Amino acid sequence: MNIILLSGGSGKRLWPLSNDIRSKQFIKIFRKEDGTYGSMVQRVYDQIRRAVPEATVTIATSKTQVSAIRNQLGEDVNICVEPCRRDTFPAIALAGAYLCDVKGVSEEEPAVVCPVDPYVDETYFSEIARLGALLADDVNLALIGIEPTYPSEKYGYIIPETQEKISAVQAFKEKPDQDLARSYIEKGALWNGGVFAFKLGYLRAKTQEQTGYKSYGDLLSGYSALTKISFDYAVTEKEEHIQVMRFKGKWKDLGTWNTLTEAMDDQVVGQALYDQTCENLHVINELNVPIVCMGLKNAVVAASAEGILVSDKEQSSYIKPYVDQIDQQIMFAEKSWGSFRVIDVEEGSMTIKITLNPGHGMNYHSHEHRDEVWTVIAGRGKTIVDGMEQPVQPGDVITIEAGCRHTIIAETELRVVEVQLGQEISVHDKKKYRLDS
Amino acid sequence: MNIILLSGGSGKRLWPLSNDIRSKQFIKIFRKEDGTYGSMVQRVYDQIRRAVPEATVTIATSKTQVSAIRNQLGEDVNICVEPCRRDTFPAIALAGAYLCDVKGVSEEEPAVVCPVDPYVDETYFSEIARLGALLADDVNLALIGIEPTYPSEKYGYIIPETQEKISAVQAFKEKPDQDLARSYIEKGALWNGGVFAFKLGYLRAKTQEQTGYKSYGDLLSGYSALTKISFDYAVTEKEEHIQVMRFKGKWKDLGTWNTLTEAMDDQVVGQALYDQTCENLHVINELNVPIVCMGLKNAVVAASAEGILVSDKEQSSYIKPYVDQIDQQIMFAEKSWGSFRVIDVEEGSMTIKITLNPGHGMNYHSHEHRDEVWTVIAGRGKTIVDGMEQPVQPGDVITIEAGCRHTIIAETELRVVEVQLGQEISVHDKKKYRLDS
C-alpha cells in the first residue's frame, strides 16, 4: 500500500503563522501526549503510521518545504520533491514515477493520494487505505466522498449514483453557492475530499498521455514546462470507470482561522492571559512576550515573528488581500538543520538567532556582499572557516568576512546570534561548496 | 512664575506601553507638526513653553524617570529628583525647597504645581499661570476646578461657594458614586484637577510643620523616612484661605486605554492594517512587524517589546490584575544616553540592541557575573575597555570579559548588538567608575 501525501503550497489565509515558506501544515497547535504541541503534518503522519502501519508513505512537495518536513518528521521520511509548483496533476504524476522508477514499486500496486492536512480521526486513514482494494478492471479510480454536514460553498461535490457505501459516480460539481449546495445534498451528494486511489500503471499511462513523459527522470527535467492543471481536471472528471466510497465521520479542512481554531485542543497556545468577559477566543502566541486579552468575543489572536493578527473569527477568512499588502522579508524559517529567526533589522545589518539541531550543520557556504559575526550563546559544536576547524562553546565569537567559506556544526543543540553586515543583505547572496572531510 | 510638573509613577493600566520603568507620559502617540509622534510629557512641556514662555518649569520625579525625561525633553530641563516615591506632599515639598535652596528662588514667589499629563489645550496653561496672582494675605492656596462634563466616579470634587470664575471653597469631596456625583454637579461642583498654587514661603512653612525639615539638604537626606501622604490630605483640605478658579474647556485624564485612544490624533500609530468592518479601533504598534485587524469593534490593540494587549475599550480599564500576573524582565528602556531593547532571552544569555544618541555614552562600568560581546551595526564612536580607547564603526566586534571596565561613546548615532553571557545576568550586576579623561 502506497500513500502519497500532497503537502500543498504556501498560504496566507493563516498569516502570520503561515507565510511564503511556512505552510499551515507546519504550525504546531495540536497537543501531543507529552504536553508539547505538534503540527498538522505530524498529526496526520502519526495517524497513518498507527492506522495503516503497513503503508509506505511518500510526501510530494516543493523544494521550499523539504527542510520543514525533515525537521518535523525526521530524516527517514520519503519525499518526492517538485522542482517548482505545477498544481496537483504534475505533482501526483511525478510522485507516481518516483515510486516506480526510484523506489522500484510495481505498476500493479495501488497508490492513494491524500492531502497532508485533513483534520480527521484515525479511522479516516483506515478507510482510505481500503480504496486500493476497489481498483479492478472496470474501476480505474476510487475516491473518498465526505458526507456533508452543512451546505458548504468551499468544496467540490460528488454526486454518487446510489446511497451505498460504495457507488459509481454520476457527476462532479464545482463549488456551488449555498442554495445549489443544499439541492446537491438533497440528492445525496458528497464533498470531494481530494483523495484518489489508482494503480501506478494507470497513473503512468495518464502521465504519458498528457505530458509525453514516462520516466521519473524525463518528468523531472521537463517539469518546469508542464501545464499547471489539477488532477481533478486532468484525470478524475474525464474518467468513466470510477467509484466513490462514502465517509461519515470527523473531517475538517483547517484552511482558515475560523476552522483551525475549532480544531484546537487548547484555547491558548503560548503565553497569554484573558479575562472572564472573553468568549469563544483562541490565542496562538509564538512570541516570547505575553498577550493579554480583555473582553474579546468570537476572536482569534495569532502572533509570530512575522506579525500579529487580531480578527473576528468569521471575518478571518477574508484576510488574504490585507496580508498581500504586506511586503516583508521572511522572519522565521525551519531548515533541515534547525531554524532561524530574525531578531533585528536595520539599514545595513540584520541580526538573526540560529538554532542548530544536535548533529546537524549548515551547508558550507559564502556570501559575496556581507560580513557575519557569530556569537555562540548555547551548546557545543565546531565551526569551519576557510577550511580551518575550531571547536566552539558559549561566548566564542567568530567573524566571517565576505567571501569566506564557513559553516557551523552542532554537537549538542547549538544557539548562535548572527549579525549580518552589509549594504546588500539578501537570502540570494549565497554560494554553496562541497565540504571535503 | 514657577511651574512644578509632577511626573507621576509607573502604571500598568496602559500596559504594554507603560511598565515599571516607563510611565504613560512617555508613550509617543501625539502627532507633531513634522509628522513624527510625541509623548504626553513632550506635549505638555511644549504647550507650557508656548502659553507661558516666562515660566520656569521644574519637573519633580523619581530617579527611574530621569533618563526618559532628559531623553525626551533635552539635557537642559530642570529636574528635582525624589530619592524614592513618597506621594505628592513630600514630592512637592522637596521641589519647593529645591527651587529656593538650589535655584535661589525667593520665598515670595508663587509656584503652580500641575500633573505632567493632563490632555488639554494651551489655554489651560495660560489659565493656571494666572493662579499665582490670586495669592494674597487672605489666600494661601489657589486651585483649578474643572467644569465636569459627566458625573465621573474617578475624580475628587470641589464645591465652590459661588458660581463665579473665582470663588472660595465650601468643601472637598472624595471620589463619589455616580448618583452622588450627579448631586454635586447640580450644586455647581468642579473636578479637582490636582493643580495647586502657593507662595514658596507658605510651602516651606507647611513642610517644616509636617516634616520638621526646612532645607532642601535635610529633606533630601531624610526623604525615605517621610510619611507617604498626598498634598490634598496634608495641606489643601486643612487650609481655610483657599480659592478655586473655574476652568471650562478641554481637559482629559488619559489614564486608561479607553481615554487615551480618544485623544489619539491617528487611528493607527505604527505598522497596522485593518479591514472596513473594523469600527472604533485604535492600534499602537511599537514593534517592527505588522498588525492586521479584521472585524474588530470598540477595540484597542497595543504592542511593544513588553507584550501585546488586545482589548475591548470599556474592558481595558480592568487590566491591572492581569498585568500584575506577568512576571517579566524589562524589555525596553529609555536612558539618558539613548535606549535599549531586549531582542532575545535564553538561559545563560541575553541579547539586546543598544542605541546611543550622538555625543552620548554609557557610564564607565563593569559586570561581575557576565561577559559581553558588542557588534557595532551602525554609526561611529569609540569604546574604552580597561582604559584602552578605540574608534569603532559598523562591523567592529568588542569582547568584554567579566570584570573589565568598559563604555561606548557615540559620535554619530551608534547602534550596537550586545550579547550578554553568564549564568547570573541581572541589571543589578553593575559597578560604575569615574572615567578619568
Interface residues (C-beta under 8 A of the other chain):
Chain A: W15 P16 L273 Y274 D275 T277 N285 L287 N288 V289 P290 I291 V292 C293 M294 G295 L296 A299 V301 A303 A305 E306 G307 I308 L309 V310 S311 D312 E314 Q315 S316 Y318 I319 Y322 V323 Q325 I326 Q328 M331 I343 D344 V345 E346 E347 G348 S349 T351 K353 D371 V373 T375 I377 A378 P394 G395 V397 T399 R415 V417 V419 L421
Chain B: W15 P16 L273 Y274 D275 T277 N285 L287 N288 V289 P290 I291 V292 C293 M294 G295 L296 A299 V301 A303 A305 E306 G307 I308 L309 V310 S311 D312 E314 Q315 S316 Y318 I319 Y322 V323 Q325 I326 Q328 M331 I343 D344 V345 E346 E347 G348 S349 T351 K353 D371 V373 T375 I377 A378 P394 G395 V397 T399 R415 V417 V419 L421
